[in-house]
Amino acid sequence: MAVARVTTKGQVTIPVQIRKTLAIEDGDALIFEITKADEARIRVIKRKRLTDLYGALPATRPYPGKEAIRTKVGQSLGEKPLGSQDDRQ
């Protein structure tokens, strides 16, 4: 059984053995639920990292590269493309 104390600010440090058992990591959220018997239950909501989404959607076309995309966006906005002859004067 692990014991933790509440600070004057209402903060609690979760003991290491509890963090390891529940796989609580930096950035995870905790949900506190109160049961009808006035007991508290804790649920861990794992933080989703952007890298976890890599490859989640299939590519529907080849990636032309950053510069090609910037040029196309600039053209669609009615601007001169980067590196055009007018920019070098």
C-alpha positions, 0 to 999 in steps of 0.5 A: 500500500502506497501513501501520499500526502496532500500539500497546502495547495492540494497537490499530491505526488503519486508514488513511483510504484503506483506510476509504474503499475498504472503506466502513468507518464509525463503529460498523461491525464488522470480522471478522479471518480467518486463511487457511491461508497465515497471511494475515489477511483483513478483512471489514466488517459494516455497522452497522444503524441503526434508521432503516434499518428505517423502513417495512420492515413494512407498516402493518396499521392506522392509528396512533391516537397516543401518548396513545390507546395509553397510555390503552389500556395503562393501562386494560388494566393496570386503572389509571385513564386519564391525565387522568381526573376522579379525577386532577384532585382 
